[in-house]
Amino acid sequence: MKSVGVLALGLVLTACGTSSAASSPESIKEKGKLIVVTSPDYAPFEFQTLTDGKNQVVGADISLAQDIADELGVELEVSTMSFDNV
């Protein structure tokens, strides 16, 4: 199961536009936070929505990233920026 989690983490980090210098699952656990950088312009994968008066990024990639963060036991932080900067 660990190999599936590592593979899924790699896919999310790649799909969400992180650099190839992505942290290992062990260093993510040490920091206690999985940071995903994305350009939320590609529904249904990632897009912005207003939930309870709060702007949030949601979508398939974000749900997968949250599942991985839950599996690792860390907090998920979603950072948005333009695609050119990602």
PyMOL Python script that loads the backbone (N, CA, C, O; Angstrom):
from pymol import cmd

cmd.read_pdbstr("""\
ATOM      1  N   MET A   1       0.817  -1.196   0.000  1.00  0.00           N
ATOM      2  CA  MET A   1       0.000   0.000   0.000  1.00  0.00           C
ATOM      3  C   MET A   1       0.862   1.262   0.000  1.00  0.00           C
ATOM      4  O   MET A   1       0.475   2.286  -0.562  1.00  0.00           O
ATOM      5  N   LYS A   2       2.038   1.177   0.638  1.00  0.00           N
ATOM      6  CA  LYS A   2       2.922   2.337   0.686  1.00  0.00           C
ATOM      7  C   LYS A   2       3.370   2.747  -0.712  1.00  0.00           C
ATOM      8  O   LYS A   2       3.468   3.937  -1.013  1.00  0.00           O
ATOM      9  N   SER A   3       3.646   1.751  -1.574  1.00  0.00           N
ATOM     10  CA  SER A   3       4.093   2.085  -2.926  1.00  0.00           C
ATOM     11  C   SER A   3       2.990   2.772  -3.721  1.00  0.00           C
ATOM     12  O   SER A   3       3.277   3.631  -4.555  1.00  0.00           O
ATOM     13  N   VAL A   4       1.738   2.409  -3.477  1.00  0.00           N
ATOM     14  CA  VAL A   4       0.614   3.063  -4.151  1.00  0.00           C
ATOM     15  C   VAL A   4       0.527   4.511  -3.693  1.00  0.00           C
ATOM     16  O   VAL A   4       0.287   5.410  -4.499  1.00  0.00           O
ATOM     17  N   GLY A   5       0.722   4.736  -2.394  1.00  0.00           N
ATOM     18  CA  GLY A   5       0.680   6.095  -1.858  1.00  0.00           C
ATOM     19  C   GLY A   5       1.791   6.957  -2.414  1.00  0.00           C
ATOM     20  O   GLY A   5       1.567   8.122  -2.742  1.00  0.00           O
ATOM     21  N   VAL A   6       2.987   6.402  -2.525  1.00  0.00           N
ATOM     22  CA  VAL A   6       4.117   7.147  -3.072  1.00  0.00           C
ATOM     23  C   VAL A   6       3.885   7.445  -4.551  1.00  0.00           C
ATOM     24  O   VAL A   6       4.179   8.547  -5.013  1.00  0.00           O
ATOM     25  N   LEU A   7       3.361   6.473  -5.295  1.00  0.00           N
ATOM     26  CA  LEU A   7       3.048   6.690  -6.703  1.00  0.00           C
ATOM     27  C   LEU A   7       1.980   7.769  -6.849  1.00  0.00           C
ATOM     28  O   LEU A   7       2.106   8.662  -7.687  1.00  0.00           O
ATOM     29  N   ALA A   8       0.933   7.688  -6.038  1.00  0.00           N
ATOM     30  CA  ALA A   8      -0.135   8.691  -6.102  1.00  0.00           C
ATOM     31  C   ALA A   8       0.404  10.064  -5.741  1.00  0.00           C
ATOM     32  O   ALA A   8       0.033  11.056  -6.368  1.00  0.00           O
ATOM     33  N   LEU A   9       1.275  10.138  -4.737  1.00  0.00           N
ATOM     34  CA  LEU A   9       1.877  11.412  -4.356  1.00  0.00           C
ATOM     35  C   LEU A   9       2.657  11.992  -5.524  1.00  0.00           C
ATOM     36  O   LEU A   9       2.563  13.187  -5.803  1.00  0.00           O
ATOM     37  N   GLY A  10       3.424  11.158  -6.204  1.00  0.00           N
ATOM     38  CA  GLY A  10       4.174  11.624  -7.357  1.00  0.00           C
ATOM     39  C   GLY A  10       3.273  12.140  -8.459  1.00  0.00           C
ATOM     40  O   GLY A  10       3.575  13.151  -9.093  1.00  0.00           O
ATOM     41  N   LEU A  11       2.172  11.454  -8.688  1.00  0.00           N
ATOM     42  CA  LEU A  11       1.221  11.889  -9.715  1.00  0.00           C
ATOM     43  C   LEU A  11       0.585  13.217  -9.345  1.00  0.00           C
ATOM     44  O   LEU A  11       0.440  14.094 -10.197  1.00  0.00           O
ATOM     45  N   VAL A  12       0.203  13.376  -8.082  1.00  0.00           N
ATOM     46  CA  VAL A  12      -0.413  14.636  -7.656  1.00  0.00           C
ATOM     47  C   VAL A  12       0.587  15.771  -7.765  1.00  0.00           C
ATOM     48  O   VAL A  12       0.256  16.841  -8.276  1.00  0.00           O
ATOM     49  N   LEU A  13       1.793  15.553  -7.296  1.00  0.00           N
ATOM     50  CA  LEU A  13       2.787  16.611  -7.354  1.00  0.00           C
ATOM     51  C   LEU A  13       3.085  16.997  -8.789  1.00  0.00           C
ATOM     52  O   LEU A  13       3.323  18.170  -9.078  1.00  0.00           O
ATOM     53  N   THR A  14       3.076  16.030  -9.690  1.00  0.00           N
ATOM     54  CA  THR A  14       3.303  16.320 -11.098  1.00  0.00           C
ATOM     55  C   THR A  14       2.095  17.020 -11.708  1.00  0.00           C
ATOM     56  O   THR A  14       2.245  18.017 -12.415  1.00  0.00           O
ATOM     57  N   ALA A  15       0.907  16.505 -11.439  1.00  0.00           N
ATOM     58  CA  ALA A  15      -0.317  17.067 -12.020  1.00  0.00           C
ATOM     59  C   ALA A  15      -0.590  18.469 -11.514  1.00  0.00           C
ATOM     60  O   ALA A  15      -1.132  19.302 -12.241  1.00  0.00           O
ATOM     61  N   CYS A  16      -0.218  18.735 -10.271  1.00  0.00           N
ATOM     62  CA  CYS A  16      -0.510  20.040  -9.688  1.00  0.00           C
ATOM     63  C   CYS A  16       0.591  21.052  -9.943  1.00  0.00           C
ATOM     64  O   CYS A  16       0.542  22.171  -9.432  1.00  0.00           O
ATOM     65  N   GLY A  17       1.579  20.665 -10.728  1.00  0.00           N
ATOM     66  CA  GLY A  17       2.550  21.645 -11.178  1.00  0.00           C
ATOM     67  C   GLY A  17       3.707  21.895 -10.241  1.00  0.00           C
ATOM     68  O   GLY A  17       4.346  22.942 -10.346  1.00  0.00           O
ATOM     69  N   THR A  18       4.009  20.993  -9.335  1.00  0.00           N
ATOM     70  CA  THR A  18       5.164  21.215  -8.479  1.00  0.00           C
ATOM     71  C   THR A  18       6.426  20.897  -9.249  1.00  0.00           C
ATOM     72  O   THR A  18       6.377  20.223 -10.277  1.00  0.00           O
ATOM     73  N   SER A  19       7.545  21.372  -8.765  1.00  0.00           N
ATOM     74  CA  SER A  19       8.811  21.156  -9.458  1.00  0.00           C
ATOM     75  C   SER A  19       9.276  19.723  -9.299  1.00  0.00           C
ATOM     76  O   SER A  19       8.732  18.969  -8.493  1.00  0.00           O
ATOM     77  N   SER A  20      10.280  19.354 -10.066  1.00  0.00           N
ATOM     78  CA  SER A  20      10.818  18.004  -9.981  1.00  0.00           C
ATOM     79  C   SER A  20      11.601  17.799  -8.699  1.00  0.00           C
ATOM     80  O   SER A  20      11.983  16.672  -8.385  1.00  0.00           O
ATOM     81  N   ALA A  21      11.847  18.864  -7.952  1.00  0.00           N
ATOM     82  CA  ALA A  21      12.560  18.774  -6.682  1.00  0.00           C
ATOM     83  C   ALA A  21      11.570  18.590  -5.534  1.00  0.00           C
ATOM     84  O   ALA A  21      11.790  19.101  -4.436  1.00  0.00           O
ATOM     85  N   ALA A  22      10.494  17.870  -5.782  1.00  0.00           N
ATOM     86  CA  ALA A  22       9.460  17.656  -4.769  1.00  0.00           C
ATOM     87  C   ALA A  22      10.022  16.889  -3.583  1.00  0.00           C
ATOM     88  O   ALA A  22      10.924  16.063  -3.725  1.00  0.00           O
ATOM     89  N   SER A  23       9.472  17.178  -2.415  1.00  0.00           N
ATOM     90  CA  SER A  23       9.934  16.544  -1.186  1.00  0.00           C
ATOM     91  C   SER A  23       9.525  15.086  -1.134  1.00  0.00           C
ATOM     92  O   SER A  23       8.537  14.681  -1.746  1.00  0.00           O
ATOM     93  N   SER A  24      10.291  14.309  -0.402  1.00  0.00           N
ATOM     94  CA  SER A  24       9.959  12.903  -0.188  1.00  0.00           C
ATOM     95  C   SER A  24       8.868  12.801   0.867  1.00  0.00           C
ATOM     96  O   SER A  24       8.688  13.731   1.653  1.00  0.00           O
ATOM     97  N   PRO A  25       8.126  11.679   0.902  1.00  0.00           N
ATOM     98  CA  PRO A  25       7.087  11.515   1.920  1.00  0.00           C
ATOM     99  C   PRO A  25       7.636  11.655   3.339  1.00  0.00           C
ATOM    100  O   PRO A  25       6.933  12.146   4.222  1.00  0.00           O
ATOM    101  N   GLU A  26       8.879  11.233   3.572  1.00  0.00           N
ATOM    102  CA  GLU A  26       9.459  11.340   4.903  1.00  0.00           C
ATOM    103  C   GLU A  26       9.664  12.796   5.299  1.00  0.00           C
ATOM    104  O   GLU A  26       9.376  13.168   6.437  1.00  0.00           O
ATOM    105  N   SER A  27      10.157  13.630   4.379  1.00  0.00           N
ATOM    106  CA  SER A  27      10.371  15.035   4.720  1.00  0.00           C
ATOM    107  C   SER A  27       9.046  15.781   4.848  1.00  0.00           C
ATOM    108  O   SER A  27       8.949  16.742   5.612  1.00  0.00           O
ATOM    109  N   ILE A  28       8.034  15.353   4.115  1.00  0.00           N
ATOM    110  CA  ILE A  28       6.701  15.954   4.249  1.00  0.00           C
ATOM    111  C   ILE A  28       6.159  15.660   5.640  1.00  0.00           C
ATOM    112  O   ILE A  28       5.579  16.537   6.279  1.00  0.00           O
ATOM    113  N   LYS A  29       6.343  14.435   6.111  1.00  0.00           N
ATOM    114  CA  LYS A  29       5.879  14.078   7.454  1.00  0.00           C
ATOM    115  C   LYS A  29       6.596  14.897   8.514  1.00  0.00           C
ATOM    116  O   LYS A  29       5.984  15.322   9.494  1.00  0.00           O
ATOM    117  N   GLU A  30       7.899  15.123   8.323  1.00  0.00           N
ATOM    118  CA  GLU A  30       8.662  15.914   9.289  1.00  0.00           C
ATOM    119  C   GLU A  30       8.142  17.340   9.363  1.00  0.00           C
ATOM    120  O   GLU A  30       8.057  17.913  10.449  1.00  0.00           O
ATOM    121  N   LYS A  31       7.794  17.918   8.222  1.00  0.00           N
ATOM    122  CA  LYS A  31       7.293  19.286   8.185  1.00  0.00           C
ATOM    123  C   LYS A  31       5.832  19.365   8.614  1.00  0.00           C
ATOM    124  O   LYS A  31       5.364  20.423   9.035  1.00  0.00           O
ATOM    125  N   GLY A  32       5.113  18.255   8.508  1.00  0.00           N
ATOM    126  CA  GLY A  32       3.713  18.231   8.920  1.00  0.00           C
ATOM    127  C   GLY A  32       2.760  18.885   7.948  1.00  0.00           C
ATOM    128  O   GLY A  32       1.610  19.159   8.294  1.00  0.00           O
ATOM    129  N   LYS A  33       3.223  19.140   6.734  1.00  0.00           N
ATOM    130  CA  LYS A  33       2.387  19.844   5.767  1.00  0.00           C
ATOM    131  C   LYS A  33       2.737  19.414   4.348  1.00  0.00           C
ATOM    132  O   LYS A  33       3.913  19.330   3.991  1.00  0.00           O
ATOM    133  N   LEU A  34       1.718  19.143   3.542  1.00  0.00           N
ATOM    134  CA  LEU A  34       1.883  18.886   2.123  1.00  0.00           C
ATOM    135  C   LEU A  34       1.419  20.141   1.398  1.00  0.00           C
ATOM    136  O   LEU A  34       0.248  20.514   1.476  1.00  0.00           O
ATOM    137  N   ILE A  35       2.329  20.782   0.700  1.00  0.00           N
ATOM    138  CA  ILE A  35       2.002  22.012  -0.018  1.00  0.00           C
ATOM    139  C   ILE A  35       1.851  21.683  -1.494  1.00  0.00           C
ATOM    140  O   ILE A  35       2.764  21.145  -2.121  1.00  0.00           O
ATOM    141  N   VAL A  36       0.687  22.012  -2.039  1.00  0.00           N
ATOM    142  CA  VAL A  36       0.397  21.786  -3.450  1.00  0.00           C
ATOM    143  C   VAL A  36       0.220  23.150  -4.109  1.00  0.00           C
ATOM    144  O   VAL A  36      -0.604  23.955  -3.675  1.00  0.00           O
ATOM    145  N   VAL A  37       0.992  23.401  -5.153  1.00  0.00           N
ATOM    146  CA  VAL A  37       0.888  24.654  -5.904  1.00  0.00           C
ATOM    147  C   VAL A  37       0.153  24.353  -7.195  1.00  0.00           C
ATOM    148  O   VAL A  37       0.502  23.418  -7.915  1.00  0.00           O
ATOM    149  N   THR A  38      -0.873  25.152  -7.487  1.00  0.00           N
ATOM    150  CA  THR A  38      -1.689  24.879  -8.656  1.00  0.00           C
ATOM    151  C   THR A  38      -2.219  26.166  -9.280  1.00  0.00           C
ATOM    152  O   THR A  38      -2.294  27.209  -8.630  1.00  0.00           O
ATOM    153  N   SER A  39      -2.574  26.068 -10.522  1.00  0.00           N
ATOM    154  CA  SER A  39      -3.283  27.127 -11.224  1.00  0.00           C
ATOM    155  C   SER A  39      -4.716  26.620 -11.392  1.00  0.00           C
ATOM    156  O   SER A  39      -4.969  25.777 -12.253  1.00  0.00           O
ATOM    157  N   PRO A  40      -5.649  27.114 -10.593  1.00  0.00           N
ATOM    158  CA  PRO A  40      -6.996  26.529 -10.555  1.00  0.00           C
ATOM    159  C   PRO A  40      -7.897  26.952 -11.710  1.00  0.00           C
ATOM    160  O   PRO A  40      -8.982  27.495 -11.503  1.00  0.00           O
ATOM    161  N   ASP A  41      -7.434  26.697 -12.912  1.00  0.00           N
ATOM    162  CA  ASP A  41      -8.181  27.103 -14.103  1.00  0.00           C
ATOM    163  C   ASP A  41      -8.644  25.921 -14.944  1.00  0.00           C
ATOM    164  O   ASP A  41      -9.069  26.105 -16.085  1.00  0.00           O
ATOM    165  N   TYR A  42      -8.567  24.721 -14.402  1.00  0.00           N
ATOM    166  CA  TYR A  42      -8.788  23.542 -15.226  1.00  0.00           C
ATOM    167  C   TYR A  42      -9.811  22.597 -14.617  1.00  0.00           C
ATOM    168  O   TYR A  42      -9.475  21.482 -14.217  1.00  0.00           O
ATOM    169  N   ALA A  43     -11.059  23.046 -14.548  1.00  0.00           N
ATOM    170  CA  ALA A  43     -12.132  22.194 -14.035  1.00  0.00           C
ATOM    171  C   ALA A  43     -12.242  20.972 -14.939  1.00  0.00           C
ATOM    172  O   ALA A  43     -12.073  21.111 -16.151  1.00  0.00           O
ATOM    173  N   PRO A  44     -12.509  19.822 -14.428  1.00  0.00           N
ATOM    174  CA  PRO A  44     -12.851  19.451 -13.054  1.00  0.00           C
ATOM    175  C   PRO A  44     -11.638  19.084 -12.202  1.00  0.00           C
ATOM    176  O   PRO A  44     -11.802  18.611 -11.077  1.00  0.00           O
ATOM    177  N   PHE A  45     -10.430  19.290 -12.712  1.00  0.00           N
ATOM    178  CA  PHE A  45      -9.241  18.882 -11.969  1.00  0.00           C
ATOM    179  C   PHE A  45      -8.946  19.809 -10.807  1.00  0.00           C
ATOM    180  O   PHE A  45      -8.700  19.343  -9.695  1.00  0.00           O
ATOM    181  N   GLU A  46      -8.964  21.113 -11.043  1.00  0.00           N
ATOM    182  CA  GLU A  46      -8.842  22.090  -9.975  1.00  0.00           C
ATOM    183  C   GLU A  46      -9.495  23.392 -10.428  1.00  0.00           C
ATOM    184  O   GLU A  46      -9.253  23.875 -11.534  1.00  0.00           O
ATOM    185  N   PHE A  47     -10.323  23.943  -9.554  1.00  0.00           N
ATOM    186  CA  PHE A  47     -11.014  25.184  -9.849  1.00  0.00           C
ATOM    187  C   PHE A  47     -11.417  25.850  -8.541  1.00  0.00           C
ATOM    188  O   PHE A  47     -11.456  25.207  -7.492  1.00  0.00           O
ATOM    189  N   GLN A  48     -11.719  27.151  -8.610  1.00  0.00           N
ATOM    190  CA  GLN A  48     -12.103  27.891  -7.421  1.00  0.00           C
ATOM    191  C   GLN A  48     -13.613  27.940  -7.291  1.00  0.00           C
ATOM    192  O   GLN A  48     -14.339  28.028  -8.282  1.00  0.00           O
ATOM    193  N   THR A  49     -14.074  27.881  -6.041  1.00  0.00           N
ATOM    194  CA  THR A  49     -15.497  27.981  -5.762  1.00  0.00           C
ATOM    195  C   THR A  49     -15.682  28.720  -4.448  1.00  0.00           C
ATOM    196  O   THR A  49     -14.779  28.755  -3.613  1.00  0.00           O
ATOM    197  N   LEU A  50     -16.850  29.308  -4.270  1.00  0.00           N
ATOM    198  CA  LEU A  50     -17.181  30.011  -3.033  1.00  0.00           C
ATOM    199  C   LEU A  50     -17.939  29.049  -2.130  1.00  0.00           C
ATOM    200  O   LEU A  50     -19.035  28.607  -2.477  1.00  0.00           O
ATOM    201  N   THR A  51     -17.363  28.718  -0.966  1.00  0.00           N
ATOM    202  CA  THR A  51     -17.982  27.817  -0.008  1.00  0.00           C
ATOM    203  C   THR A  51     -18.077  28.523   1.328  1.00  0.00           C
ATOM    204  O   THR A  51     -17.059  28.898   1.911  1.00  0.00           O
ATOM    205  N   ASP A  52     -19.294  28.707   1.817  1.00  0.00           N
ATOM    206  CA  ASP A  52     -19.524  29.414   3.080  1.00  0.00           C
ATOM    207  C   ASP A  52     -18.870  30.794   3.060  1.00  0.00           C
ATOM    208  O   ASP A  52     -18.299  31.224   4.062  1.00  0.00           O
ATOM    209  N   GLY A  53     -18.949  31.480   1.939  1.00  0.00           N
ATOM    210  CA  GLY A  53     -18.387  32.818   1.805  1.00  0.00           C
ATOM    211  C   GLY A  53     -16.874  32.850   1.711  1.00  0.00           C
ATOM    212  O   GLY A  53     -16.267  33.917   1.802  1.00  0.00           O
ATOM    213  N   LYS A  54     -16.266  31.703   1.531  1.00  0.00           N
ATOM    214  CA  LYS A  54     -14.813  31.597   1.491  1.00  0.00           C
ATOM    215  C   LYS A  54     -14.383  31.008   0.143  1.00  0.00           C
ATOM    216  O   LYS A  54     -14.919  29.987  -0.289  1.00  0.00           O
ATOM    217  N   ASN A  55     -13.423  31.648  -0.515  1.00  0.00           N
ATOM    218  CA  ASN A  55     -12.919  31.158  -1.790  1.00  0.00           C
ATOM    219  C   ASN A  55     -12.040  29.937  -1.539  1.00  0.00           C
ATOM    220  O   ASN A  55     -11.058  30.022  -0.801  1.00  0.00           O
ATOM    221  N   GLN A  56     -12.387  28.797  -2.149  1.00  0.00           N
ATOM    222  CA  GLN A  56     -11.629  27.568  -1.968  1.00  0.00           C
ATOM    223  C   GLN A  56     -11.305  26.937  -3.308  1.00  0.00           C
ATOM    224  O   GLN A  56     -12.050  27.079  -4.277  1.00  0.00           O
ATOM    225  N   VAL A  57     -10.172  26.234  -3.347  1.00  0.00           N
ATOM    226  CA  VAL A  57      -9.787  25.477  -4.535  1.00  0.00           C
ATOM    227  C   VAL A  57     -10.260  24.046  -4.316  1.00  0.00           C
ATOM    228  O   VAL A  57      -9.945  23.429  -3.298  1.00  0.00           O
ATOM    229  N   VAL A  58     -11.016  23.524  -5.274  1.00  0.00           N
ATOM    230  CA  VAL A  58     -11.558  22.170  -5.191  1.00  0.00           C
ATOM    231  C   VAL A  58     -11.330  21.466  -6.523  1.00  0.00           C
ATOM    232  O   VAL A  58     -10.888  22.077  -7.496  1.00  0.00           O
ATOM    233  N   GLY A  59     -11.633  20.192  -6.552  1.00  0.00           N
ATOM    234  CA  GLY A  59     -11.527  19.429  -7.788  1.00  0.00           C
ATOM    235  C   GLY A  59     -10.880  18.078  -7.552  1.00  0.00           C
ATOM    236  O   GLY A  59     -10.506  17.745  -6.428  1.00  0.00           O
ATOM    237  N   ALA A  60     -10.753  17.313  -8.607  1.00  0.00           N
ATOM    238  CA  ALA A  60     -10.237  15.949  -8.513  1.00  0.00           C
ATOM    239  C   ALA A  60      -8.802  15.917  -7.996  1.00  0.00           C
ATOM    240  O   ALA A  60      -8.478  15.100  -7.135  1.00  0.00           O
ATOM    241  N   ASP A  61      -7.939  16.791  -8.507  1.00  0.00           N
ATOM    242  CA  ASP A  61      -6.545  16.809  -8.054  1.00  0.00           C
ATOM    243  C   ASP A  61      -6.447  17.196  -6.578  1.00  0.00           C
ATOM    244  O   ASP A  61      -5.634  16.644  -5.837  1.00  0.00           O
ATOM    245  N   ILE A  62      -7.266  18.131  -6.168  1.00  0.00           N
ATOM    246  CA  ILE A  62      -7.238  18.584  -4.774  1.00  0.00           C
ATOM    247  C   ILE A  62      -7.769  17.484  -3.860  1.00  0.00           C
ATOM    248  O   ILE A  62      -7.238  17.286  -2.766  1.00  0.00           O
ATOM    249  N   SER A  63      -8.797  16.773  -4.285  1.00  0.00           N
ATOM    250  CA  SER A  63      -9.313  15.648  -3.495  1.00  0.00           C
ATOM    251  C   SER A  63      -8.258  14.557  -3.350  1.00  0.00           C
ATOM    252  O   SER A  63      -8.092  13.987  -2.272  1.00  0.00           O
ATOM    253  N   LEU A  64      -7.550  14.271  -4.430  1.00  0.00           N
ATOM    254  CA  LEU A  64      -6.483  13.273  -4.371  1.00  0.00           C
ATOM    255  C   LEU A  64      -5.353  13.738  -3.450  1.00  0.00           C
ATOM    256  O   LEU A  64      -4.819  12.948  -2.671  1.00  0.00           O
ATOM    257  N   ALA A  65      -4.994  15.008  -3.540  1.00  0.00           N
ATOM    258  CA  ALA A  65      -3.950  15.553  -2.670  1.00  0.00           C
ATOM    259  C   ALA A  65      -4.379  15.467  -1.202  1.00  0.00           C
ATOM    260  O   ALA A  65      -3.559  15.170  -0.333  1.00  0.00           O
ATOM    261  N   GLN A  66      -5.671  15.729  -0.920  1.00  0.00           N
ATOM    262  CA  GLN A  66      -6.168  15.635   0.452  1.00  0.00           C
ATOM    263  C   GLN A  66      -6.112  14.197   0.948  1.00  0.00           C
ATOM    264  O   GLN A  66      -5.751  13.956   2.100  1.00  0.00           O
ATOM    265  N   ASP A  67      -6.463  13.247   0.102  1.00  0.00           N
ATOM    266  CA  ASP A  67      -6.372  11.833   0.484  1.00  0.00           C
ATOM    267  C   ASP A  67      -4.930  11.440   0.811  1.00  0.00           C
ATOM    268  O   ASP A  67      -4.683  10.699   1.762  1.00  0.00           O
ATOM    269  N   ILE A  68      -3.996  11.934   0.027  1.00  0.00           N
ATOM    270  CA  ILE A  68      -2.584  11.631   0.280  1.00  0.00           C
ATOM    271  C   ILE A  68      -2.132  12.280   1.577  1.00  0.00           C
ATOM    272  O   ILE A  68      -1.433  11.652   2.372  1.00  0.00           O
ATOM    273  N   ALA A  69      -2.525  13.536   1.800  1.00  0.00           N
ATOM    274  CA  ALA A  69      -2.174  14.215   3.051  1.00  0.00           C
ATOM    275  C   ALA A  69      -2.753  13.462   4.244  1.00  0.00           C
ATOM    276  O   ALA A  69      -2.083  13.307   5.264  1.00  0.00           O
ATOM    277  N   ASP A  70      -3.997  12.992   4.122  1.00  0.00           N
ATOM    278  CA  ASP A  70      -4.617  12.220   5.197  1.00  0.00           C
ATOM    279  C   ASP A  70      -3.850  10.926   5.454  1.00  0.00           C
ATOM    280  O   ASP A  70      -3.638  10.540   6.604  1.00  0.00           O
ATOM    281  N   GLU A  71      -3.437  10.261   4.383  1.00  0.00           N
ATOM    282  CA  GLU A  71      -2.682   9.010   4.509  1.00  0.00           C
ATOM    283  C   GLU A  71      -1.340   9.242   5.195  1.00  0.00           C
ATOM    284  O   GLU A  71      -0.884   8.412   5.981  1.00  0.00           O
ATOM    285  N   LEU A  72      -0.710  10.377   4.890  1.00  0.00           N
ATOM    286  CA  LEU A  72       0.569  10.706   5.508  1.00  0.00           C
ATOM    287  C   LEU A  72       0.406  11.297   6.908  1.00  0.00           C
ATOM    288  O   LEU A  72       1.370  11.383   7.669  1.00  0.00           O
ATOM    289  N   GLY A  73      -0.822  11.705   7.242  1.00  0.00           N
ATOM    290  CA  GLY A  73      -1.082  12.294   8.550  1.00  0.00           C
ATOM    291  C   GLY A  73      -0.586  13.727   8.657  1.00  0.00           C
ATOM    292  O   GLY A  73      -0.129  14.153   9.717  1.00  0.00           O
ATOM    293  N   VAL A  74      -0.677  14.474   7.553  1.00  0.00           N
ATOM    294  CA  VAL A  74      -0.226  15.859   7.544  1.00  0.00           C
ATOM    295  C   VAL A  74      -1.343  16.770   7.037  1.00  0.00           C
ATOM    296  O   VAL A  74      -2.356  16.305   6.515  1.00  0.00           O
ATOM    297  N   GLU A  75      -1.137  18.068   7.202  1.00  0.00           N
ATOM    298  CA  GLU A  75      -2.086  19.071   6.743  1.00  0.00           C
ATOM    299  C   GLU A  75      -1.849  19.356   5.259  1.00  0.00           C
ATOM    300  O   GLU A  75      -0.710  19.323   4.793  1.00  0.00           O
ATOM    301  N   LEU A  76      -2.920  19.633   4.521  1.00  0.00           N
ATOM    302  CA  LEU A  76      -2.799  20.010   3.115  1.00  0.00           C
ATOM    303  C   LEU A  76      -2.905  21.522   3.005  1.00  0.00           C
ATOM    304  O   LEU A  76      -3.839  22.129   3.529  1.00  0.00           O
ATOM    305  N   GLU A  77      -1.940  22.127   2.318  1.00  0.00           N
ATOM    306  CA  GLU A  77      -1.989  23.557   2.025  1.00  0.00           C
ATOM    307  C   GLU A  77      -1.994  23.712   0.514  1.00  0.00           C
ATOM    308  O   GLU A  77      -1.094  23.224  -0.170  1.00  0.00           O
ATOM    309  N   VAL A  78      -3.007  24.389  -0.005  1.00  0.00           N
ATOM    310  CA  VAL A  78      -3.117  24.618  -1.449  1.00  0.00           C
ATOM    311  C   VAL A  78      -2.748  26.066  -1.731  1.00  0.00           C
ATOM    312  O   VAL A  78      -3.375  26.993  -1.217  1.00  0.00           O
ATOM    313  N   SER A  79      -1.732  26.246  -2.546  1.00  0.00           N
ATOM    314  CA  SER A  79      -1.267  27.569  -2.929  1.00  0.00           C
ATOM    315  C   SER A  79      -1.597  27.793  -4.395  1.00  0.00           C
ATOM    316  O   SER A  79      -1.297  26.943  -5.234  1.00  0.00           O
ATOM    317  N   THR A  80      -2.212  28.927  -4.712  1.00  0.00           N
ATOM    318  CA  THR A  80      -2.595  29.186  -6.104  1.00  0.00           C
ATOM    319  C   THR A  80      -1.717  30.278  -6.698  1.00  0.00           C
ATOM    320  O   THR A  80      -1.299  31.208  -6.009  1.00  0.00           O
ATOM    321  N   MET A  81      -1.452  30.144  -7.970  1.00  0.00           N
ATOM    322  CA  MET A  81      -0.731  31.154  -8.727  1.00  0.00           C
ATOM    323  C   MET A  81      -0.993  30.920 -10.208  1.00  0.00           C
ATOM    324  O   MET A  81      -1.583  29.907 -10.585  1.00  0.00           O
ATOM    325  N   SER A  82      -0.560  31.843 -11.038  1.00  0.00           N
ATOM    326  CA  SER A  82      -0.795  31.692 -12.473  1.00  0.00           C
ATOM    327  C   SER A  82       0.008  30.501 -13.002  1.00  0.00           C
ATOM    328  O   SER A  82       1.032  30.125 -12.432  1.00  0.00           O
ATOM    329  N   PHE A  83      -0.468  29.922 -14.085  1.00  0.00           N
ATOM    330  CA  PHE A  83       0.179  28.758 -14.658  1.00  0.00           C
ATOM    331  C   PHE A  83       1.641  29.030 -15.020  1.00  0.00           C
ATOM    332  O   PHE A  83       2.494  28.159 -14.845  1.00  0.00           O
ATOM    333  N   ASP A  84       1.929  30.211 -15.516  1.00  0.00           N
ATOM    334  CA  ASP A  84       3.307  30.564 -15.895  1.00  0.00           C
ATOM    335  C   ASP A  84       4.249  30.505 -14.694  1.00  0.00           C
ATOM    336  O   ASP A  84       5.416  30.141 -14.835  1.00  0.00           O
ATOM    337  N   ASN A  85       3.747  30.860 -13.521  1.00  0.00           N
ATOM    338  CA  ASN A  85       4.578  30.850 -12.318  1.00  0.00           C
ATOM    339  C   ASN A  85       4.688  29.467 -11.684  1.00  0.00           C
ATOM    340  O   ASN A  85       5.658  29.176 -10.984  1.00  0.00           O
ATOM    341  N   VAL A  86       3.690  28.616 -11.929  1.00  0.00           N
ATOM    342  CA  VAL A  86       3.739  27.256 -11.358  1.00  0.00           C
ATOM    343  C   VAL A  86       4.880  26.527 -11.991  1.00  0.00           C
ATOM    344  O   VAL A  86       5.123  25.363 -11.671  1.00  0.00           O
TER     345      VAL A  86
END
""", "prot")
cmd.dss("prot")
cmd.show_as("cartoon", "prot")
cmd.util.cbc("prot")
cmd.orient("prot")
